[in-house]
């Protein structure tokens, strides 16, 4: 006997009715509102594309939410296109069809508007009164102008979606918007919580038209990854300045290309246009800058515009001048900073004072510190150890990819372990555990060092540890997980 429960009578009846799509579409005029959600679910499950299109155009509630299905990857691509098609038909109308109340198509995966259970991911947006149950909706009739009631103007339609803007292989939502623009059709108002730019961008006129329809005050997270040059970024700067509720901003791979067309004065001007927008982001908590080479020697321009709410700062794969480290120690408010990532930033001797000052400023709040792949030497690490030892809240410290000896690593452990006991440490193999020519680690030396490390840790803290080895010794690491 099968363990799965048999389908309900309603499900069986729905499946029978939906086999005749033309009949179903005609019957939508008199279908009670309370039956729309279950019929819509059955139409999606049976992949009745035409029925889904028609039901979207006749949706009797203010909102339709499909985010839960998108998150679970249960939304068939053809059905999704049918939903967007039906939504587009409503956008093209000057007046609302009788009985249709759809205003918001909600594609957020975790929507605050969704008041229903995960098994019913559409949002009615209204409560159905008992007097309405079982009552048919008003049937559409052809009326002459004398007897026709006043027509209800179609309000602005809204699309709730976390938008990803790119040129190659765009997602269905972006493709839907671009096709409407190319046909000269209007766009819905777009409400984004997360706005992502990845890879090559669409043509600038298309991009600005889309941005003109985005509710910028709703944006909470912005990711710009290898898609915009400095000139493009400056062109979009006025939009960034209106994102006053952004709490996370990630910027990767901003280039100045072709470099010969940009004088230092022009770069300075464009950078000022971009960085000044951060003055309006008063809720910014997390700032990530990766491979943003145009900031070298100009980091102070950005830091002076960042407010006092910053909790996470990551500047990675960047070339920083000594003046940048000085600006980092003086131009940033550290009262709330809990995470600092300077991985893959090469430090020269002149940078040591700036790095030491940064650690001193952040010592009372810093919980996570990442200095991976910085090629820090024994001399450099020894110079900053006293400041590192003052980071009383430190719980996570990742330090692999640095060229230090076993003696200095032991000194590091003694500085940061008692009495704080970080929960997670990632350290490099000592350089004296490698063969001088081949660059691979010497098994005997490594085993000897691990024995010393085990002996050291038994007197300081209880921990679990493991090793990771790679073909590139930069990524060899010792992982230490401390019990708390």
C-alpha beads as a LAMMPS data file, in Angstrom:
LAMMPS data file: protein, C-alpha beads

484 atoms
483 bonds

1 atom types
1 bond types

-500.0 500.0 xlo xhi
-500.0 500.0 ylo yhi
-500.0 500.0 zlo zhi

Masses

1 110.0

Atoms # bond

1 1 1 0.000 0.000 0.000
2 1 1 1.445 3.347 -0.974
3 1 1 2.534 5.684 1.800
4 1 1 1.550 8.818 -0.112
5 1 1 -1.912 10.238 0.517
6 1 1 -4.369 10.078 -2.403
7 1 1 -5.296 13.338 -4.164
8 1 1 -8.267 15.226 -2.786
9 1 1 -11.580 15.446 -4.604
10 1 1 -10.852 19.109 -5.304
11 1 1 -7.486 18.235 -6.869
12 1 1 -9.088 15.550 -9.023
13 1 1 -11.836 17.932 -10.110
14 1 1 -9.303 20.657 -10.870
15 1 1 -7.213 18.307 -12.990
16 1 1 -10.300 17.274 -14.924
17 1 1 -11.412 20.862 -15.524
18 1 1 -7.949 22.095 -16.513
19 1 1 -7.713 19.600 -19.344
20 1 1 -9.897 21.960 -21.388
21 1 1 -7.916 25.216 -21.323
22 1 1 -10.397 27.167 -23.425
23 1 1 -13.233 26.257 -21.088
24 1 1 -11.202 27.200 -18.031
25 1 1 -10.214 30.603 -19.441
26 1 1 -13.856 31.377 -20.219
27 1 1 -14.913 30.282 -16.718
28 1 1 -12.462 32.679 -14.999
29 1 1 -15.084 35.451 -15.264
30 1 1 -17.327 33.686 -12.767
31 1 1 -14.719 31.863 -10.643
32 1 1 -14.932 32.841 -6.936
33 1 1 -11.843 34.662 -5.717
34 1 1 -11.119 32.056 -3.038
35 1 1 -10.677 29.399 -5.742
36 1 1 -8.043 31.312 -7.702
37 1 1 -5.039 30.259 -5.548
38 1 1 -5.704 26.491 -5.631
39 1 1 -6.636 26.548 -9.332
40 1 1 -3.511 28.598 -10.059
41 1 1 -1.389 26.055 -8.186
42 1 1 -2.930 23.192 -10.148
43 1 1 -2.421 25.059 -13.448
44 1 1 1.265 25.541 -12.649
45 1 1 1.708 21.915 -11.597
46 1 1 0.108 20.661 -14.814
47 1 1 2.064 23.244 -16.880
48 1 1 -1.033 24.785 -18.476
49 1 1 0.774 27.832 -19.896
50 1 1 -2.276 29.525 -21.464
51 1 1 -4.326 29.091 -18.286
52 1 1 -1.547 30.602 -16.156
53 1 1 -1.326 33.607 -18.513
54 1 1 -5.087 34.139 -18.327
55 1 1 -5.223 33.771 -14.535
56 1 1 -2.505 36.368 -14.041
57 1 1 -4.485 38.793 -16.200
58 1 1 -7.614 38.105 -14.102
59 1 1 -5.945 37.838 -10.669
60 1 1 -8.472 39.146 -8.135
61 1 1 -6.004 40.076 -5.377
62 1 1 -3.559 43.015 -5.107
63 1 1 -0.502 40.753 -4.909
64 1 1 0.815 37.560 -6.499
65 1 1 3.892 36.056 -4.838
66 1 1 6.002 33.320 -6.433
67 1 1 9.208 33.813 -4.454
68 1 1 8.985 30.558 -2.483
69 1 1 8.762 28.544 -5.675
70 1 1 11.731 30.418 -7.157
71 1 1 13.811 29.799 -4.034
72 1 1 13.047 26.072 -4.161
73 1 1 13.683 26.049 -7.944
74 1 1 10.232 24.563 -8.434
75 1 1 9.019 27.160 -10.918
76 1 1 9.031 25.776 -14.454
77 1 1 10.756 28.186 -16.901
78 1 1 7.811 28.121 -19.325
79 1 1 5.362 28.816 -16.497
80 1 1 7.555 31.695 -15.300
81 1 1 7.556 33.162 -18.810
82 1 1 3.758 32.786 -18.871
83 1 1 3.486 34.724 -15.596
84 1 1 5.685 37.516 -16.955
85 1 1 3.692 37.538 -20.203
86 1 1 0.405 37.929 -18.341
87 1 1 1.924 40.662 -16.183
88 1 1 3.165 42.409 -19.338
89 1 1 -0.326 42.312 -20.876
90 1 1 -1.667 44.182 -17.832
91 1 1 1.161 46.714 -18.154
92 1 1 0.095 47.441 -21.732
93 1 1 -3.517 48.209 -20.767
94 1 1 -4.762 51.694 -20.026
95 1 1 -7.621 50.410 -17.840
96 1 1 -7.885 47.458 -15.518
97 1 1 -9.970 44.468 -16.683
98 1 1 -13.149 43.912 -14.604
99 1 1 -12.387 41.827 -11.528
100 1 1 -8.599 42.135 -11.857
101 1 1 -6.883 43.735 -8.846
102 1 1 -3.254 42.746 -9.440
103 1 1 -0.825 45.519 -8.558
104 1 1 2.320 43.723 -7.333
105 1 1 4.103 40.693 -8.793
106 1 1 6.330 39.574 -5.933
107 1 1 9.374 37.479 -6.894
108 1 1 11.322 37.953 -3.668
109 1 1 12.491 34.614 -2.288
110 1 1 11.804 35.744 1.278
111 1 1 9.002 38.182 0.877
112 1 1 7.725 40.226 3.833
113 1 1 4.402 40.478 2.008
114 1 1 3.777 36.747 1.904
115 1 1 1.175 35.998 4.565
116 1 1 0.430 32.455 3.460
117 1 1 2.048 29.135 4.206
118 1 1 5.028 27.924 2.154
119 1 1 2.748 25.417 0.484
120 1 1 0.645 28.265 -0.913
121 1 1 3.236 30.790 -2.116
122 1 1 0.818 33.252 -3.726
123 1 1 -0.065 36.387 -1.835
124 1 1 -3.722 37.306 -1.763
125 1 1 -2.972 40.658 -0.201
126 1 1 -6.509 40.792 1.251
127 1 1 -8.640 38.840 3.680
128 1 1 -11.609 37.053 2.184
129 1 1 -14.793 37.736 4.120
130 1 1 -17.213 34.879 4.777
131 1 1 -19.885 36.633 2.782
132 1 1 -17.632 36.400 -0.267
133 1 1 -17.044 32.666 -0.037
134 1 1 -18.659 30.821 -2.891
135 1 1 -19.886 34.004 -4.541
136 1 1 -18.999 34.319 -8.226
137 1 1 -17.124 37.359 -9.376
138 1 1 -18.884 39.830 -11.618
139 1 1 -19.000 38.424 -15.131
140 1 1 -17.496 40.447 -17.938
141 1 1 -20.158 41.701 -20.355
142 1 1 -19.985 43.732 -23.500
143 1 1 -21.621 47.027 -22.689
144 1 1 -22.348 50.007 -24.852
145 1 1 -20.952 53.397 -23.824
146 1 1 -24.317 54.549 -22.399
147 1 1 -24.629 51.701 -19.901
148 1 1 -20.931 51.140 -19.155
149 1 1 -19.804 51.999 -15.610
150 1 1 -16.896 54.430 -15.070
151 1 1 -13.681 52.678 -16.084
152 1 1 -11.142 51.966 -13.361
153 1 1 -7.775 53.441 -14.274
154 1 1 -4.903 50.978 -14.063
155 1 1 -2.552 52.027 -11.237
156 1 1 1.212 51.765 -11.484
157 1 1 2.195 48.111 -11.592
158 1 1 5.061 47.000 -9.358
159 1 1 7.581 44.186 -9.704
160 1 1 9.325 43.030 -6.512
161 1 1 12.535 41.264 -7.527
162 1 1 16.219 41.083 -6.622
163 1 1 17.498 42.235 -9.985
164 1 1 20.695 40.947 -11.613
165 1 1 21.851 43.170 -14.470
166 1 1 24.206 41.683 -17.044
167 1 1 24.560 41.441 -20.807
168 1 1 25.405 37.792 -21.449
169 1 1 22.791 35.198 -20.459
170 1 1 20.410 37.523 -18.622
171 1 1 17.789 36.051 -16.342
172 1 1 14.150 35.974 -17.534
173 1 1 13.171 39.092 -15.578
174 1 1 15.942 41.222 -17.083
175 1 1 15.167 39.833 -20.545
176 1 1 11.492 40.726 -19.995
177 1 1 12.423 44.318 -19.113
178 1 1 14.889 44.751 -22.003
179 1 1 12.417 43.430 -24.578
180 1 1 9.763 45.844 -23.372
181 1 1 12.178 48.757 -23.686
182 1 1 13.187 47.756 -27.214
183 1 1 9.512 47.667 -28.203
184 1 1 8.922 51.094 -26.710
185 1 1 6.695 49.759 -23.945
186 1 1 6.558 51.060 -20.404
187 1 1 8.210 49.279 -17.498
188 1 1 6.717 48.459 -14.120
189 1 1 7.989 50.139 -11.000
190 1 1 10.770 47.862 -9.739
191 1 1 11.335 47.305 -6.036
192 1 1 14.732 45.695 -5.327
193 1 1 16.244 44.742 -2.026
194 1 1 19.377 43.439 -3.758
195 1 1 20.774 44.937 -6.958
196 1 1 23.590 43.068 -8.721
197 1 1 25.731 44.057 -11.713
198 1 1 27.739 41.099 -13.065
199 1 1 29.940 40.842 -16.143
200 1 1 29.376 43.094 -19.109
201 1 1 26.544 45.551 -18.649
202 1 1 23.715 46.187 -21.131
203 1 1 24.030 49.283 -23.300
204 1 1 23.996 52.428 -21.212
205 1 1 20.625 53.799 -22.484
206 1 1 18.965 50.474 -21.579
207 1 1 20.660 50.428 -18.195
208 1 1 19.642 53.976 -17.282
209 1 1 16.038 53.381 -18.387
210 1 1 15.842 50.374 -16.077
211 1 1 17.432 52.294 -13.212
212 1 1 14.923 55.114 -13.706
213 1 1 12.177 52.651 -12.741
214 1 1 13.880 51.169 -9.684
215 1 1 12.677 52.304 -6.253
216 1 1 16.194 53.185 -5.148
217 1 1 15.236 53.841 -1.530
218 1 1 14.268 50.133 -1.221
219 1 1 17.734 48.846 -2.170
220 1 1 19.593 47.333 0.783
221 1 1 22.453 45.523 -0.948
222 1 1 24.499 46.466 -4.030
223 1 1 26.985 44.143 -5.743
224 1 1 29.044 45.449 -8.676
225 1 1 31.322 42.693 -9.950
226 1 1 33.589 43.132 -12.991
227 1 1 30.854 44.936 -14.900
228 1 1 31.466 48.684 -14.704
229 1 1 34.515 50.787 -15.411
230 1 1 35.197 53.953 -13.479
231 1 1 33.485 56.062 -16.152
232 1 1 30.344 53.861 -16.042
233 1 1 30.362 54.024 -12.270
234 1 1 30.491 57.805 -12.349
235 1 1 27.582 57.845 -14.824
236 1 1 25.479 55.772 -12.417
237 1 1 26.642 57.694 -9.345
238 1 1 23.425 59.763 -9.024
239 1 1 21.462 56.507 -8.699
240 1 1 23.853 55.220 -6.019
241 1 1 23.385 58.402 -4.024
242 1 1 19.644 57.777 -3.811
243 1 1 20.120 54.332 -2.243
244 1 1 19.968 55.794 1.244
245 1 1 19.056 52.505 2.944
246 1 1 21.945 50.437 1.573
247 1 1 23.649 48.425 4.319
248 1 1 25.937 46.270 2.122
249 1 1 28.038 47.535 -0.790
250 1 1 30.398 45.243 -2.728
251 1 1 32.599 46.600 -5.496
252 1 1 34.894 44.316 -7.522
253 1 1 37.113 44.709 -10.542
254 1 1 36.661 48.405 -11.313
255 1 1 39.064 49.292 -14.107
256 1 1 40.252 52.416 -15.892
257 1 1 40.198 51.407 -19.538
258 1 1 41.748 52.405 -21.825
259 1 1 44.174 53.992 -19.371
260 1 1 45.794 56.314 -21.911
261 1 1 42.549 58.300 -22.226
262 1 1 42.412 59.079 -18.490
263 1 1 44.680 61.703 -17.015
264 1 1 45.258 61.745 -13.263
265 1 1 43.028 64.821 -13.050
266 1 1 40.175 63.018 -14.836
267 1 1 40.529 59.931 -12.639
268 1 1 40.460 62.172 -9.574
269 1 1 37.308 63.910 -10.803
270 1 1 35.478 60.670 -11.611
271 1 1 36.484 59.121 -8.295
272 1 1 35.198 62.170 -6.425
273 1 1 31.830 61.832 -8.173
274 1 1 31.594 58.185 -7.085
275 1 1 32.913 58.434 -3.519
276 1 1 30.773 61.462 -2.661
277 1 1 27.662 59.273 -3.018
278 1 1 28.680 57.373 0.124
279 1 1 27.913 60.476 2.170
280 1 1 24.212 59.662 1.734
281 1 1 24.518 55.996 2.704
282 1 1 24.026 56.600 6.403
283 1 1 23.037 52.988 7.090
284 1 1 26.063 51.385 5.412
285 1 1 27.376 48.540 7.593
286 1 1 29.356 46.308 5.226
287 1 1 31.803 47.639 2.620
288 1 1 33.747 45.223 0.381
289 1 1 36.312 46.483 -2.147
290 1 1 38.055 43.854 -4.271
291 1 1 40.531 44.595 -7.083
292 1 1 39.628 48.288 -7.117
293 1 1 43.010 49.508 -8.301
294 1 1 41.950 53.081 -8.968
295 1 1 41.905 53.666 -5.191
296 1 1 45.679 53.368 -4.834
297 1 1 46.898 56.561 -3.188
298 1 1 43.305 57.868 -3.061
299 1 1 41.686 55.720 -0.373
300 1 1 41.216 58.794 1.819
301 1 1 38.642 60.130 -0.676
302 1 1 36.400 57.180 0.047
303 1 1 37.001 56.821 3.780
304 1 1 36.172 60.436 4.509
305 1 1 32.713 59.824 2.968
306 1 1 31.931 56.628 4.881
307 1 1 29.795 57.181 7.980
308 1 1 30.110 55.897 11.532
309 1 1 27.932 52.790 11.088
310 1 1 30.523 50.542 9.409
311 1 1 30.805 47.054 10.928
312 1 1 32.652 45.191 8.155
313 1 1 35.452 46.506 5.944
314 1 1 37.161 44.367 3.307
315 1 1 39.869 45.752 1.012
316 1 1 41.286 42.790 -0.901
317 1 1 43.472 42.186 -3.975
318 1 1 44.282 45.895 -4.010
319 1 1 47.509 47.831 -4.283
320 1 1 47.657 50.297 -1.406
321 1 1 50.159 53.095 -0.999
322 1 1 51.646 53.851 2.451
323 1 1 49.405 56.916 2.572
324 1 1 46.368 54.611 2.197
325 1 1 47.244 52.709 5.391
326 1 1 47.700 56.038 7.156
327 1 1 44.293 57.157 5.889
328 1 1 42.807 53.854 7.027
329 1 1 44.056 54.412 10.557
330 1 1 42.931 58.038 10.767
331 1 1 39.963 58.493 8.426
332 1 1 37.659 55.694 9.554
333 1 1 35.390 55.404 12.568
334 1 1 36.157 52.147 14.403
335 1 1 33.492 52.347 17.114
336 1 1 31.432 49.541 15.497
337 1 1 33.976 47.769 13.286
338 1 1 33.958 44.019 14.050
339 1 1 35.454 42.565 10.850
340 1 1 38.522 43.701 8.896
341 1 1 39.809 41.926 5.777
342 1 1 43.058 43.071 4.129
343 1 1 43.802 39.797 2.328
344 1 1 46.073 39.825 -0.734
345 1 1 47.302 43.329 0.041
346 1 1 51.095 43.404 -0.083
347 1 1 52.658 45.355 2.769
348 1 1 56.015 47.074 2.428
349 1 1 58.087 48.148 5.473
350 1 1 56.668 51.664 5.265
351 1 1 53.180 50.188 5.773
352 1 1 53.925 48.697 9.191
353 1 1 53.149 51.828 11.177
354 1 1 49.850 52.267 9.355
355 1 1 48.849 48.604 9.930
356 1 1 49.842 48.813 13.585
357 1 1 47.765 51.979 14.002
358 1 1 44.766 50.320 12.333
359 1 1 44.933 47.375 14.757
360 1 1 45.241 49.705 17.743
361 1 1 42.191 51.718 16.639
362 1 1 40.122 48.560 16.154
363 1 1 41.468 46.611 19.137
364 1 1 38.415 47.000 21.388
365 1 1 35.803 45.884 18.819
366 1 1 37.561 43.630 16.288
367 1 1 36.128 40.091 16.219
368 1 1 37.319 38.854 12.800
369 1 1 40.668 39.689 11.171
370 1 1 41.826 38.393 7.767
371 1 1 45.425 38.943 6.594
372 1 1 45.677 36.128 4.041
373 1 1 48.159 36.142 1.164
374 1 1 49.852 39.369 2.259
375 1 1 53.402 37.911 2.203
376 1 1 54.023 39.281 5.670
377 1 1 57.550 38.489 6.905
378 1 1 58.958 37.769 10.368
379 1 1 60.055 41.373 10.817
380 1 1 56.689 42.784 9.811
381 1 1 54.676 40.404 11.995
382 1 1 56.932 40.996 14.994
383 1 1 56.371 44.754 14.626
384 1 1 52.580 44.459 14.826
385 1 1 52.351 41.668 17.439
386 1 1 51.902 44.036 20.407
387 1 1 48.944 45.728 18.693
388 1 1 47.518 42.360 17.682
389 1 1 47.756 41.175 21.267
390 1 1 45.498 44.066 22.336
391 1 1 42.584 42.854 20.163
392 1 1 40.687 41.534 23.177
393 1 1 37.532 40.494 21.255
394 1 1 39.309 38.604 18.483
395 1 1 37.630 35.253 17.714
396 1 1 38.581 34.554 14.081
397 1 1 42.051 35.154 12.660
398 1 1 43.014 33.918 9.174
399 1 1 46.696 34.360 8.376
400 1 1 47.704 31.795 5.740
401 1 1 49.747 32.838 2.691
402 1 1 52.431 34.647 4.692
403 1 1 56.180 33.944 4.900
404 1 1 56.980 33.543 8.590
405 1 1 59.119 31.126 10.581
406 1 1 58.067 28.686 13.295
407 1 1 59.543 30.845 16.068
408 1 1 57.510 33.903 15.058
409 1 1 54.365 31.775 14.663
410 1 1 54.855 30.498 18.206
411 1 1 55.188 34.076 19.412
412 1 1 51.961 34.934 17.543
413 1 1 50.092 32.138 19.303
414 1 1 51.328 33.223 22.709
415 1 1 50.197 36.802 22.021
416 1 1 46.673 36.105 20.880
417 1 1 45.659 32.927 22.720
418 1 1 45.754 33.667 26.431
419 1 1 43.340 34.651 27.794
420 1 1 41.073 35.366 24.813
421 1 1 41.057 31.920 23.188
422 1 1 39.994 32.677 19.582
423 1 1 37.510 30.168 18.254
424 1 1 39.113 29.841 14.821
425 1 1 42.701 30.288 13.631
426 1 1 44.131 29.608 10.163
427 1 1 47.932 29.756 10.013
428 1 1 50.517 29.131 7.265
429 1 1 53.082 26.364 7.311
430 1 1 56.347 27.836 8.658
431 1 1 58.775 28.708 5.874
432 1 1 61.483 26.556 7.448
433 1 1 59.251 23.509 6.776
434 1 1 59.729 23.888 2.995
435 1 1 62.517 22.654 0.773
436 1 1 64.550 25.628 -0.506
437 1 1 64.495 24.727 -4.207
438 1 1 61.388 22.663 -4.947
439 1 1 59.103 24.821 -2.803
440 1 1 57.274 21.762 -1.457
441 1 1 57.097 21.128 2.268
442 1 1 59.579 18.803 3.968
443 1 1 57.516 16.045 5.584
444 1 1 59.933 15.476 8.487
445 1 1 60.251 19.155 9.333
446 1 1 56.479 19.646 9.133
447 1 1 55.815 16.683 11.406
448 1 1 58.369 18.065 13.863
449 1 1 56.690 21.454 13.863
450 1 1 53.254 19.907 14.390
451 1 1 54.599 18.012 17.403
452 1 1 55.883 21.285 18.830
453 1 1 52.550 22.946 18.099
454 1 1 50.648 20.142 19.831
455 1 1 52.874 20.485 22.886
456 1 1 52.419 24.277 22.934
457 1 1 48.655 24.145 22.629
458 1 1 48.137 21.607 25.381
459 1 1 49.392 24.186 27.897
460 1 1 47.359 27.057 26.422
461 1 1 44.031 25.870 25.028
462 1 1 42.017 22.852 23.966
463 1 1 41.534 22.684 20.228
464 1 1 40.904 20.525 17.180
465 1 1 43.189 21.022 14.207
466 1 1 43.670 19.874 10.611
467 1 1 45.935 20.503 7.611
468 1 1 45.251 21.577 4.045
469 1 1 47.969 21.291 1.396
470 1 1 47.886 22.672 -2.149
471 1 1 50.135 22.754 -5.187
472 1 1 50.711 26.440 -4.490
473 1 1 52.303 26.731 -1.046
474 1 1 50.547 30.072 -0.581
475 1 1 47.372 28.136 0.204
476 1 1 48.897 25.570 2.584
477 1 1 47.298 26.069 5.968
478 1 1 46.884 24.793 9.501
479 1 1 43.312 25.096 10.769
480 1 1 42.822 25.382 14.520
481 1 1 39.345 25.237 16.043
482 1 1 39.263 26.097 19.728
483 1 1 36.705 24.860 22.211
484 1 1 34.784 27.571 24.054

Bonds

1 1 1 2
2 1 2 3
3 1 3 4
4 1 4 5
5 1 5 6
6 1 6 7
7 1 7 8
8 1 8 9
9 1 9 10
10 1 10 11
11 1 11 12
12 1 12 13
13 1 13 14
14 1 14 15
15 1 15 16
16 1 16 17
17 1 17 18
18 1 18 19
19 1 19 20
20 1 20 21
21 1 21 22
22 1 22 23
23 1 23 24
24 1 24 25
25 1 25 26
26 1 26 27
27 1 27 28
28 1 28 29
29 1 29 30
30 1 30 31
31 1 31 32
32 1 32 33
33 1 33 34
34 1 34 35
35 1 35 36
36 1 36 37
37 1 37 38
38 1 38 39
39 1 39 40
40 1 40 41
41 1 41 42
42 1 42 43
43 1 43 44
44 1 44 45
45 1 45 46
46 1 46 47
47 1 47 48
48 1 48 49
49 1 49 50
50 1 50 51
51 1 51 52
52 1 52 53
53 1 53 54
54 1 54 55
55 1 55 56
56 1 56 57
57 1 57 58
58 1 58 59
59 1 59 60
60 1 60 61
61 1 61 62
62 1 62 63
63 1 63 64
64 1 64 65
65 1 65 66
66 1 66 67
67 1 67 68
68 1 68 69
69 1 69 70
70 1 70 71
71 1 71 72
72 1 72 73
73 1 73 74
74 1 74 75
75 1 75 76
76 1 76 77
77 1 77 78
78 1 78 79
79 1 79 80
80 1 80 81
81 1 81 82
82 1 82 83
83 1 83 84
84 1 84 85
85 1 85 86
86 1 86 87
87 1 87 88
88 1 88 89
89 1 89 90
90 1 90 91
91 1 91 92
92 1 92 93
93 1 93 94
94 1 94 95
95 1 95 96
96 1 96 97
97 1 97 98
98 1 98 99
99 1 99 100
100 1 100 101
101 1 101 102
102 1 102 103
103 1 103 104
104 1 104 105
105 1 105 106
106 1 106 107
107 1 107 108
108 1 108 109
109 1 109 110
110 1 110 111
111 1 111 112
112 1 112 113
113 1 113 114
114 1 114 115
115 1 115 116
116 1 116 117
117 1 117 118
118 1 118 119
119 1 119 120
120 1 120 121
121 1 121 122
122 1 122 123
123 1 123 124
124 1 124 125
125 1 125 126
126 1 126 127
127 1 127 128
128 1 128 129
129 1 129 130
130 1 130 131
131 1 131 132
132 1 132 133
133 1 133 134
134 1 134 135
135 1 135 136
136 1 136 137
137 1 137 138
138 1 138 139
139 1 139 140
140 1 140 141
141 1 141 142
142 1 142 143
143 1 143 144
144 1 144 145
145 1 145 146
146 1 146 147
147 1 147 148
148 1 148 149
149 1 149 150
150 1 150 151
151 1 151 152
152 1 152 153
153 1 153 154
154 1 154 155
155 1 155 156
156 1 156 157
157 1 157 158
158 1 158 159
159 1 159 160
160 1 160 161
161 1 161 162
162 1 162 163
163 1 163 164
164 1 164 165
165 1 165 166
166 1 166 167
167 1 167 168
168 1 168 169
169 1 169 170
170 1 170 171
171 1 171 172
172 1 172 173
173 1 173 174
174 1 174 175
175 1 175 176
176 1 176 177
177 1 177 178
178 1 178 179
179 1 179 180
180 1 180 181
181 1 181 182
182 1 182 183
183 1 183 184
184 1 184 185
185 1 185 186
186 1 186 187
187 1 187 188
188 1 188 189
189 1 189 190
190 1 190 191
191 1 191 192
192 1 192 193
193 1 193 194
194 1 194 195
195 1 195 196
196 1 196 197
197 1 197 198
198 1 198 199
199 1 199 200
200 1 200 201
201 1 201 202
202 1 202 203
203 1 203 204
204 1 204 205
205 1 205 206
206 1 206 207
207 1 207 208
208 1 208 209
209 1 209 210
210 1 210 211
211 1 211 212
212 1 212 213
213 1 213 214
214 1 214 215
215 1 215 216
216 1 216 217
217 1 217 218
218 1 218 219
219 1 219 220
220 1 220 221
221 1 221 222
222 1 222 223
223 1 223 224
224 1 224 225
225 1 225 226
226 1 226 227
227 1 227 228
228 1 228 229
229 1 229 230
230 1 230 231
231 1 231 232
232 1 232 233
233 1 233 234
234 1 234 235
235 1 235 236
236 1 236 237
237 1 237 238
238 1 238 239
239 1 239 240
240 1 240 241
241 1 241 242
242 1 242 243
243 1 243 244
244 1 244 245
245 1 245 246
246 1 246 247
247 1 247 248
248 1 248 249
249 1 249 250
250 1 250 251
251 1 251 252
252 1 252 253
253 1 253 254
254 1 254 255
255 1 255 256
256 1 256 257
257 1 257 258
258 1 258 259
259 1 259 260
260 1 260 261
261 1 261 262
262 1 262 263
263 1 263 264
264 1 264 265
265 1 265 266
266 1 266 267
267 1 267 268
268 1 268 269
269 1 269 270
270 1 270 271
271 1 271 272
272 1 272 273
273 1 273 274
274 1 274 275
275 1 275 276
276 1 276 277
277 1 277 278
278 1 278 279
279 1 279 280
280 1 280 281
281 1 281 282
282 1 282 283
283 1 283 284
284 1 284 285
285 1 285 286
286 1 286 287
287 1 287 288
288 1 288 289
289 1 289 290
290 1 290 291
291 1 291 292
292 1 292 293
293 1 293 294
294 1 294 295
295 1 295 296
296 1 296 297
297 1 297 298
298 1 298 299
299 1 299 300
300 1 300 301
301 1 301 302
302 1 302 303
303 1 303 304
304 1 304 305
305 1 305 306
306 1 306 307
307 1 307 308
308 1 308 309
309 1 309 310
310 1 310 311
311 1 311 312
312 1 312 313
313 1 313 314
314 1 314 315
315 1 315 316
316 1 316 317
317 1 317 318
318 1 318 319
319 1 319 320
320 1 320 321
321 1 321 322
322 1 322 323
323 1 323 324
324 1 324 325
325 1 325 326
326 1 326 327
327 1 327 328
328 1 328 329
329 1 329 330
330 1 330 331
331 1 331 332
332 1 332 333
333 1 333 334
334 1 334 335
335 1 335 336
336 1 336 337
337 1 337 338
338 1 338 339
339 1 339 340
340 1 340 341
341 1 341 342
342 1 342 343
343 1 343 344
344 1 344 345
345 1 345 346
346 1 346 347
347 1 347 348
348 1 348 349
349 1 349 350
350 1 350 351
351 1 351 352
352 1 352 353
353 1 353 354
354 1 354 355
355 1 355 356
356 1 356 357
357 1 357 358
358 1 358 359
359 1 359 360
360 1 360 361
361 1 361 362
362 1 362 363
363 1 363 364
364 1 364 365
365 1 365 366
366 1 366 367
367 1 367 368
368 1 368 369
369 1 369 370
370 1 370 371
371 1 371 372
372 1 372 373
373 1 373 374
374 1 374 375
375 1 375 376
376 1 376 377
377 1 377 378
378 1 378 379
379 1 379 380
380 1 380 381
381 1 381 382
382 1 382 383
383 1 383 384
384 1 384 385
385 1 385 386
386 1 386 387
387 1 387 388
388 1 388 389
389 1 389 390
390 1 390 391
391 1 391 392
392 1 392 393
393 1 393 394
394 1 394 395
395 1 395 396
396 1 396 397
397 1 397 398
398 1 398 399
399 1 399 400
400 1 400 401
401 1 401 402
402 1 402 403
403 1 403 404
404 1 404 405
405 1 405 406
406 1 406 407
407 1 407 408
408 1 408 409
409 1 409 410
410 1 410 411
411 1 411 412
412 1 412 413
413 1 413 414
414 1 414 415
415 1 415 416
416 1 416 417
417 1 417 418
418 1 418 419
419 1 419 420
420 1 420 421
421 1 421 422
422 1 422 423
423 1 423 424
424 1 424 425
425 1 425 426
426 1 426 427
427 1 427 428
428 1 428 429
429 1 429 430
430 1 430 431
431 1 431 432
432 1 432 433
433 1 433 434
434 1 434 435
435 1 435 436
436 1 436 437
437 1 437 438
438 1 438 439
439 1 439 440
440 1 440 441
441 1 441 442
442 1 442 443
443 1 443 444
444 1 444 445
445 1 445 446
446 1 446 447
447 1 447 448
448 1 448 449
449 1 449 450
450 1 450 451
451 1 451 452
452 1 452 453
453 1 453 454
454 1 454 455
455 1 455 456
456 1 456 457
457 1 457 458
458 1 458 459
459 1 459 460
460 1 460 461
461 1 461 462
462 1 462 463
463 1 463 464
464 1 464 465
465 1 465 466
466 1 466 467
467 1 467 468
468 1 468 469
469 1 469 470
470 1 470 471
471 1 471 472
472 1 472 473
473 1 473 474
474 1 474 475
475 1 475 476
476 1 476 477
477 1 477 478
478 1 478 479
479 1 479 480
480 1 480 481
481 1 481 482
482 1 482 483
483 1 483 484
